[in-house]
Amino acid sequence: SEKQQQSNMVLGLNFDLLDQLSFYGAYHRHPVNKAIHLVFVPLIVWSALVWMAGYVPKGLEDASLAGAFRLIPMVRWCGLDFLVAAAVPNLGALALLAYSAYYVALEPIAGTSWFVMCGVPLWLTASWFESAAGWDVAWKWALALHLLAWYAQIHPGHVVFEKKRPALLDSLAQSLVLAPLFVWMEVLFACGYRPGLRHNVNQRVKRAVEEWENSQKKTK
């Protein structure tokens, strides 16, 4: 209900996982559209992190997080020293921490696993690319990939397959914040994670879609 949703709001953010996944899921039901988002949502995040990699908060210009990453055995085993060398506390790192904190609050296991398996790799590779290519080149590649990712989601994803407008047209902030976690939850659901939650989300999505279809019929 509306009162329940308001009670779950903190600082303008909804902390009800079922509400959030149901909202986004109602706009993403077609399997091809889901697959498109699985590929291109991370690309949007990555390209945005490339842009943010060029900005380091004042006072942190000489700071580095590389030492902390070098303590991880896998970094040494896989020869990733070149990658972690670009680990600096840039604007992208701050955005990553903010997103991850919200995701962990929504769902601790999903949020933590997204941070480790998606967020950190996206941030590290984006920071490395900006450092290796240089800002003048990196931002142009990021822009091209960013636009490509949005086109793929909106035209083939929503217009051709979903046949429903994107969620961002109804709630821009909610869509931009939730999209990375939603696609990650789809991966976890496919692996058998929290089948009860998946069932409840599907039931809510079904009701929401039925209500939307009925409202569309009334307007005709």
C-alpha positions in Angstrom: 0.0 0.0 0.0 1.0 3.6 -0.3 1.3 4.0 3.5 3.6 1.0 3.7 5.8 2.3 0.9 6.1 5.7 2.7 7.1 3.9 5.9 9.9 2.1 4.0 11.3 5.4 2.7 14.5 6.7 4.2 16.2 9.8 2.8 14.0 9.4 -0.3 15.1 5.8 -0.9 12.8 2.8 -0.7 14.3 0.1 1.4 11.6 -2.6 0.6 13.3 -5.1 -1.7 10.1 -6.6 -2.8 8.7 -3.2 -3.8 11.8 -2.3 -5.7 12.2 -5.6 -7.6 8.4 -5.6 -8.4 8.5 -2.1 -9.7 11.4 -2.8 -12.0 10.3 -6.3 -13.0 7.0 -5.0 -14.3 8.9 -3.3 -17.1 11.3 -6.2 -17.8 9.4 -9.4 -18.5 10.5 -10.5 -22.0 13.5 -12.8 -21.8 15.3 -11.0 -24.7 14.9 -7.7 -23.0 16.2 -9.2 -19.8 19.2 -10.5 -21.7 19.9 -7.1 -23.3 19.8 -5.5 -19.9 22.1 -8.1 -18.4 24.7 -7.1 -20.9 24.1 -3.3 -21.3 23.3 -2.2 -17.7 26.8 -3.1 -16.6 28.2 -1.3 -19.7 26.3 1.9 -18.6 27.8 1.6 -15.1 31.3 1.0 -16.5 31.1 4.0 -18.9 29.9 6.2 -16.1 32.7 5.0 -13.9 35.2 5.9 -16.7 33.9 9.5 -16.6 34.1 9.6 -12.8 37.6 8.1 -12.8 38.9 11.5 -14.1 37.8 13.3 -10.9 39.6 12.8 -7.6 38.3 14.7 -4.5 40.5 17.4 -3.3 43.1 16.2 -0.7 43.0 12.6 -2.1 45.1 13.3 -5.2 48.1 11.3 -3.9 46.1 8.5 -2.2 46.1 5.0 -3.5 44.1 1.8 -2.7 46.5 -0.4 -4.6 48.3 -1.6 -1.5 45.0 -3.0 0.0 44.2 -4.9 -3.2 47.7 -6.4 -3.4 47.0 -8.1 -0.1 44.5 -10.3 -1.9 46.2 -13.5 -3.0 44.2 -13.7 -6.3 45.5 -10.4 -7.4 49.1 -11.7 -7.2 48.2 -15.2 -8.7 46.4 -13.7 -11.7 49.0 -11.0 -12.4 46.5 -8.1 -11.8 49.0 -5.7 -10.4 48.7 -3.5 -13.5 44.9 -3.2 -12.8 45.0 -2.4 -9.1 47.7 0.2 -9.7 44.8 2.4 -11.0 42.8 1.9 -7.7 42.6 5.5 -6.5 39.8 7.1 -4.4 38.2 8.8 -7.4 34.6 9.9 -7.8 33.7 6.5 -9.1 34.9 4.8 -5.9 32.6 7.0 -3.9 29.7 6.3 -6.2 30.4 2.5 -5.9 30.4 2.7 -2.1 27.1 4.6 -2.1 25.4 2.2 -4.4 26.8 -0.9 -2.6 25.7 0.4 0.8 22.2 0.8 -0.5 22.2 -2.6 -2.1 23.5 -4.3 1.1 20.8 -2.5 3.1 18.2 -3.9 0.6 19.6 -7.4 0.5 22.9 -8.2 2.4 24.0 -11.3 0.4 23.0 -9.9 -3.0 24.4 -6.5 -2.2 27.8 -7.8 -1.0 28.1 -10.3 -3.9 27.3 -7.5 -6.4 30.0 -5.3 -4.8 32.6 -8.0 -5.0 31.8 -9.6 -8.3 30.4 -6.7 -10.3 31.0 -3.3 -8.7 34.7 -3.6 -7.8 35.7 -5.2 -11.2 33.7 -2.5 -13.1 35.3 0.3 -11.1 38.9 -1.1 -11.4 38.7 -1.7 -15.1 37.1 1.7 -15.7 39.8 3.4 -13.6 42.5 1.5 -15.4 41.1 2.3 -18.8 40.9 6.1 -18.0 44.5 6.0 -16.7 45.9 4.0 -19.6 44.0 5.7 -22.5 44.1 9.2 -21.0 41.1 11.3 -20.2 40.9 12.9 -23.7 40.5 9.5 -25.3 38.7 7.6 -22.5 35.7 9.9 -22.2 34.9 9.7 -25.9 34.9 5.9 -25.9 32.8 5.9 -22.7 30.3 8.2 -24.4 30.0 6.0 -27.5 29.5 2.9 -25.4 27.1 4.7 -23.1 24.9 5.8 -25.9 25.1 2.3 -27.5 23.9 0.7 -24.3 21.0 3.1 -23.9 19.9 2.5 -27.5 20.1 -1.3 -27.1 17.9 -1.2 -24.1 15.3 1.3 -25.3 14.9 0.3 -29.0 15.4 -3.4 -29.3 14.8 -4.1 -25.6 11.6 -2.1 -24.9 10.2 -1.0 -28.2 10.7 -4.3 -30.2 10.6 -7.0 -27.5 9.0 -5.7 -24.3 6.6 -3.4 -26.1 6.4 -1.2 -23.0 8.1 2.0 -22.2 11.2 1.9 -20.0 10.8 2.2 -16.2 12.9 5.4 -16.2 10.1 7.3 -17.8 8.0 6.7 -14.7 10.7 6.9 -12.1 14.1 8.1 -13.4 16.0 8.1 -10.1 14.5 4.7 -9.0 15.4 3.1 -12.3 19.0 4.4 -12.4 19.7 3.3 -8.8 18.0 -0.1 -9.0 19.0 -1.3 -12.5 22.4 -2.9 -11.6 21.0 -4.7 -8.6 17.9 -5.9 -10.6 20.0 -7.6 -13.3 22.2 -9.1 -10.6 19.2 -10.5 -8.8 18.0 -12.1 -12.0 21.4 -13.9 -12.2 21.0 -15.0 -8.6 17.4 -16.1 -9.1 18.5 -18.2 -12.1 21.0 -19.9 -9.8 18.2 -20.8 -7.4 18.7 -18.1 -4.8 15.7 -17.2 -2.7 13.0 -18.9 -4.7 10.3 -17.6 -2.3 11.3 -14.0 -3.0 11.3 -14.7 -6.8 7.8 -16.2 -6.6 6.5 -13.1 -4.6 8.1 -10.7 -7.1 6.6 -12.6 -10.1 3.2 -12.5 -8.4 3.4 -8.8 -7.8 4.6 -8.2 -11.3 1.8 -10.2 -12.8 -0.8 -8.1 -10.8 0.9 -4.8 -11.8 0.9 -5.8 -15.5 -2.8 -6.8 -15.3 -3.7 -3.4 -13.8 -1.6 -1.6 -16.4 -3.3 -3.5 -19.3 -6.8 -2.9 -17.8 -6.0 0.9 -17.6 -4.8 0.9 -21.2 -8.1 -0.7 -22.3 -10.1 1.9 -20.5 -8.3 4.7 -22.3 -9.0 3.3 -25.7 
